[in-house]
């Protein structure tokens, strides 16, 4: 794969995605029963924002570094996320030099009895991931295709938890087809599981087939959250991103409703951005 997330770590899309992840983890932690966090495209797990790759694009300047400089009262969901980011950096400093990928963020929020399954296909990145978690008995790292792993490893032994699907979208239309096929099979194997799909937004109209599929999928309910930092229909760059939640935890919509407007206001690229929260499928009997 040509995609290397080190160039984009800590950008607005990462901030949005990880606030969403933090919110789901917080919801699951409210119950004492153990759960499994499963990720299909895990990446390296941790990123150096001072590295040459990160500074070539400087995307974190308009993402996490802008958010940490916000003053005033922030929603609780954003505060929890920022606390996790600061925990990944040196104690006693407010500078953000390292950015936690979703595996590190999840591991920081998991409890002793919870478990994490991480899949990463690229061999070198998978090696980095294994080294990052070599002493954490809760974490299993698989150097394999994440879509195939869903078929092989679901349902988890805990029968509680969630799956994050966050591919690189190098071929966007093909990737959505793979996601839909993987989710159809996964829902058959684990119908009560929570599934979350992150996706980029360039031309909003190109997402219509995916929305239609979500409205008719076999999940009990589907909630879509989106953040726009620029115009919704420009093919030249990523103007926003979204997260589709299948079988979302209780009151996730209320939690996100309190955080998304703040993210949009803070992270808009030339003017305040916008956000959207919509049920595509709600409480199917």
N, C-alpha and C positions, 0 to 999 in steps of 0.2 A: 504494500500500500504506500502511496506517495504522501498521504496526510500525516503530518507530525504536529501533535497538539501543543508541543513546547512553544510554537510560534504564536499560539492563541490563548495560552493559559491566563486565567484571571480576567478575560475580557467580559463584556456585558452578558454574553450568552452563558459563560461559566457562572457568573454571579446569579443569574436567573435560575439556571439549572440547579445549582447547589443550595439556593434558598428553598427551592421546591423539595429537594432531597432532605434537607434538614427538617422541613416541616413534616414530611411523612415519617421520618425516624422518630421525631418527637411524639407524634400521634401513636405510633406502635409502642413506644416506651411507656405509655400510660398504663398498659396492662402488664402484669408480672410474667405472663407466659412467654417462653423463649420464641424467637422467630429467626428466619433465615433471610439475609439480604443477598440477592443474586444479581450479578452484573455481567452482561454479555460482551461488552467492549470496554474493558476496564482501563486501558492506557497505563501510564507509568505510575500513577498514584500520587506523585509529588513533583513540583516544578520550581526551578530556580528562576525567579523573575529578573535577576541580574544577568542571566546567561545571554550570550550573543543572540541566540534564536529569539528569545523573548523581547530583547531590546530592538531587534530589526523591525518588528511590527509595532512595538510599544502599545499593544492593545490593552494591556492591563491598566494603562493610565486612564482609559475611559471606562474601566470596569471596577475592579476591586479597589484600586487606589483612589478613585473618585469617591466611592462609597464610604471608605474609612474616614474620609475628611469631612463627612457631613456632620453638621452640628444640630443640636436640638434633639427632641425625643424621637426615637425611631421605633417602629412596631416591634413587638417582642420577637416575632419570627426572624427579623433581620438582625436583631441583637444576638440571638442565639447563634445564627450563622457567623456573624463577625467574631464572636467568642471562640468558635471553632477555628477560624482562620488565624486568629492571634495565638491560639494554642499551638499552632504549627510553626510558629516563629519564636525567636529567642525571648525568654522571659524578661520583663522589665523594659521592653521597647515597643513602641507603637508602629515601627516601620514594618512593612510587609515585604520581606525578601523572598520568602518561599510561599508558594500557593498550593493548597491541598487539592489534589484531584478527588473525584468522588469516592474511590476506595479508602483513602485516608480519612476523609470526612466521615464516611460511614463507620469505619473502625473506631474512630474517636467517640462516636455516639452509641455504639453497641455495648451491651452489658456483658458480664462474664459468661452468662449462659446462652447468649445469642451466637449466631454463626454467619459467616460470610463466604460466598462462593464467587470467585472472580475468574473470568475467562478473557484471555488476550491471545490473539492469533499470531501477532508479529513476535518472532522469537526473541529478539534483543530486548524489546519492551517487556515481554513476559519475564525475562530474567531479572530486569530491574524490579519488577513487581514482586517477584519471589524474594529477592533480597530485602525489600522494604518490610515484608511481613514474615521473615524467616523465624522469628521468635514468638509469633502470635498464634497460639494453638486454635484460636477461633476461625482462622482464615485458611481457606483452601484455594490455591491458585492453579488454574488449568491452562496450559498452552494449547488451546484448541479453538475451533470455530464456535462462537457463542450461540449461534442459532441452533447448531446441531446439539450443543450441550443442553439446551432447553428440552429437547426431545429425550435426551438420555437421563437427565438428572432431576426432572420434575415428576411428581411433587417432592418437595424436601421432606426430610424426616420429621421436622417440626410441624408440618401442615399449617404453618402460619408464617407470613412474611410477604416479600415482594421482589419483583424483578425489574431492573432498570435496563432498558434497551437504548443505547446511545452510540450508534454507528457513525463513521466519518462522512457518509453521504457523498462519496466521490462520484457515484452515478446515482443521482437522486431518485429518478423514477424507478430504477431497478431496485434500489434500497427499500423503497416503500413496498414493493411487491414481496421482497424477502421478509420484511417486518410483518406484513399481513399474514403470510403463510406461517411464519413462526408463531404468531399470536394465536392463530386459529388452532394449531396443534397444541400449544401450551394450555389454552383454555379448556380443551378437552381433557387434558391430563390433570389440570389443577383449576377447576372452575371457580373456586373461591379465592384464588390468589390475587394479589394486587399486582398490576403491571403498569409501568410508566414508560412512555416513549418520548424522548426528546427529538425535536426536529427543527431544522433551520427554515427561515422564511425569506425568500427573495420575491418571487411573484406569487401573491396570495392565491390567485386563481388556480395555480398548479396544485394546491392542496385540496381542492374540492373532491377529487376521487378518494382521497384518504378520509376526509370527513364523512363521505357517504358510507365508506366501509365501516367506520367506527359506529355510525348510527345503526347498523344492522349486524354488528358482531355479536358474539355469544356471551359477552360480559353482562353482568347485572346492571351496571351503570357506567357511563363514560363522562368524565369531566375534562374540559380542555382549558388550559391557561396559556395565554400568549403575552409576549412583551414586544413592543415595537419601539425602536430607537430612531427610526427614519420613516420615510414614506413606505406604504405597504406594498407598492408595486414598482420596484426598480430592479432590473435584472443584473445590475452591475455589481452588487454587493449584497451581503446578508443584512437585511433591514430589521430583522427581528427573529424570534425563535419561540417555540412553544413546547408544551409538555401535555401529552394526553395521558390521563389516568384511567385505567380500566379497573373497576371495583375499588374506587378510592376509599381511604379510611373515613370514618364518620367525622363530619364537620370540616373536612379538608377545604371545602369551598369557602367557609367562613374565615379560616386561617389565611388562605391566600388572598381573599378580598381585602384583608387588612394590610397586606405587604406589597402587592403588585403596584398600586398607584404610587407608592413611595419609590419603588425601583424605577418606574417609568419616569417620574419627575427628575430623578437623580441622573439617570443613565442616557437620556435622550442626547443625540449627537450634535444637533445644531439648535435644538429647541426641546422643550420637555417631551418625552416620549408618551406613548399610550399603552394601555393594557386591556386585556379582555379575558373574561372568565365565563364559560358557557357549558351548560349540560347538553351534550349531544344525545345522551341516553340516560334516563333517570329512573332509578328504582324499578327495574323490570321485575315483575312478579315471577 
